[in-house]
Amino acid sequence: MTKTKLTFFIPDLDNPIELPFIKAGIKAGFPSPAADFDESKISLDAVLVKHRETTFYAKASGTSMIGAGIDDGDIMVIDRSLEPKNNKIAVCFLDGEFTVKRIKVTQEEVYLMPENKLFEPIKITEENQLIIWGIVTYVIKKVY
């Protein structure tokens, strides 16, 4: 099994930090002069956290999910109120250790799928103890 160390955090929704936000978006092509003046405020917690009581953050460790855009050191937003479904990315507690994988459900089997060809899928058997802690809804990453 792939060991993954996760560091958990609870959102501080009582002290939101509102930063400038350009609603119109920033084009990757030619700039729009009107967009310079279309500014309001945004709190990332208000955008990223849909269910206050069941959402937490965790820092990813490892490279098993790089194909899904989750890199070592990224912050994942995880909602425990969402139902685990096929093809969702989940934080799982498997046999006493945390891991982040994509859920794959077939008619007869359940797998935890990595998004890196260097890692093997994990077939869940009756011998495994699996708890789905929550579904990853957003990933916050450093780009520089």
Legacy VTK file of the C-alpha trace (Angstrom):
# vtk DataFile Version 3.0
C-alpha trace
ASCII
DATASET POLYDATA
POINTS 144 float
0.000 0.000 0.000
1.149 3.557 -0.716
1.762 5.443 2.514
0.554 9.020 2.495
1.094 11.478 5.299
-1.669 14.054 5.549
-1.656 17.120 7.755
-5.213 18.184 8.639
-6.512 21.720 9.199
-9.931 23.112 10.116
-11.165 26.169 8.148
-11.335 29.361 10.237
-14.645 30.609 8.876
-15.172 33.052 11.740
-12.297 35.261 10.559
-12.552 35.460 6.763
-9.989 37.493 4.882
-11.545 39.302 1.955
-9.209 40.043 -0.932
-9.775 41.858 -4.241
-11.521 39.684 -6.841
-11.984 40.327 -10.573
-15.365 38.771 -11.426
-14.974 38.931 -15.189
-11.998 36.579 -15.069
-8.563 37.171 -16.514
-8.189 36.136 -20.116
-5.214 34.108 -21.195
-5.299 35.934 -24.553
-5.589 39.672 -25.138
-6.361 41.772 -22.054
-9.632 43.640 -21.679
-9.206 47.260 -20.526
-12.654 47.155 -18.848
-11.614 44.266 -16.586
-9.192 46.550 -14.727
-12.140 48.290 -13.067
-14.430 45.306 -12.378
-13.198 44.548 -8.861
-15.050 43.334 -5.765
-14.060 41.368 -2.645
-13.949 37.607 -2.090
-13.246 35.287 0.834
-11.781 31.995 -0.356
-13.350 30.183 2.598
-16.780 31.380 1.435
-16.116 29.992 -2.048
-14.340 26.744 -1.116
-16.391 25.671 1.909
-19.970 24.658 1.083
-20.692 22.664 4.261
-19.097 24.449 7.204
-19.445 21.681 9.796
-18.097 18.890 7.595
-15.277 20.537 5.650
-11.593 20.484 6.489
-8.276 21.031 4.740
-5.368 18.616 4.436
-1.888 18.978 3.017
-1.046 16.295 0.469
2.186 14.368 0.744
3.531 12.211 -2.050
3.094 11.867 -5.803
0.463 9.158 -6.284
-2.193 11.670 -7.472
-0.174 13.964 -9.758
-2.261 12.973 -12.776
-5.323 14.404 -11.004
-3.504 17.674 -10.307
-2.750 16.902 -6.652
0.947 17.445 -6.056
3.120 17.029 -2.978
2.433 19.977 -0.661
-0.927 20.983 -2.179
-3.777 21.857 0.164
-6.925 19.804 -0.439
-10.407 20.968 0.543
-12.293 17.888 1.777
-16.023 17.635 2.441
-17.102 14.774 4.712
-20.811 15.281 3.939
-20.494 14.232 0.291
-21.342 10.679 -0.670
-18.429 8.573 -1.937
-19.158 7.676 -5.562
-17.385 6.066 -8.462
-14.656 8.281 -9.949
-14.581 10.761 -7.031
-11.276 11.556 -5.340
-11.438 10.613 -1.679
-9.358 10.847 1.455
-9.429 7.298 2.779
-8.331 5.716 6.031
-7.199 2.282 4.880
-5.869 -0.279 7.342
-4.764 2.423 9.793
-3.177 4.822 7.285
-4.414 7.763 5.263
-4.291 7.821 1.489
-5.811 9.955 -1.263
-7.089 8.040 -4.273
-9.810 7.992 -6.904
-12.644 5.587 -6.080
-13.351 2.980 -8.741
-16.435 0.822 -8.253
-17.182 -2.091 -10.574
-20.098 -4.493 -10.315
-18.089 -6.778 -8.063
-15.086 -4.859 -6.739
-13.888 -1.573 -5.265
-10.475 -0.112 -6.016
-8.570 2.920 -4.826
-6.860 4.215 -7.946
-3.677 6.278 -8.020
-3.206 8.897 -10.736
0.449 8.071 -11.327
1.602 5.054 -13.351
4.395 4.404 -10.842
1.772 3.310 -8.281
-0.483 0.256 -8.299
-4.264 0.307 -7.761
-5.385 -0.921 -4.359
-8.077 -3.601 -4.512
-10.309 -3.466 -1.454
-11.019 -6.880 0.025
-12.994 -8.108 3.036
-9.727 -8.124 5.003
-9.274 -4.364 4.565
-10.618 -1.776 6.959
-11.684 1.192 4.836
-13.186 4.463 6.013
-13.895 7.190 3.469
-13.095 10.396 5.396
-14.339 12.742 2.729
-14.378 13.808 -0.889
-11.795 16.226 -2.277
-13.663 19.220 -3.721
-10.822 21.671 -4.442
-7.032 21.717 -4.579
-5.008 24.793 -3.679
-1.529 24.751 -5.116
1.603 26.825 -5.206
2.602 27.685 -8.779
5.948 29.398 -8.388
LINES 1 145
144 0 1 2 3 4 5 6 7 8 9 10 11 12 13 14 15 16 17 18 19 20 21 22 23 24 25 26 27 28 29 30 31 32 33 34 35 36 37 38 39 40 41 42 43 44 45 46 47 48 49 50 51 52 53 54 55 56 57 58 59 60 61 62 63 64 65 66 67 68 69 70 71 72 73 74 75 76 77 78 79 80 81 82 83 84 85 86 87 88 89 90 91 92 93 94 95 96 97 98 99 100 101 102 103 104 105 106 107 108 109 110 111 112 113 114 115 116 117 118 119 120 121 122 123 124 125 126 127 128 129 130 131 132 133 134 135 136 137 138 139 140 141 142 143
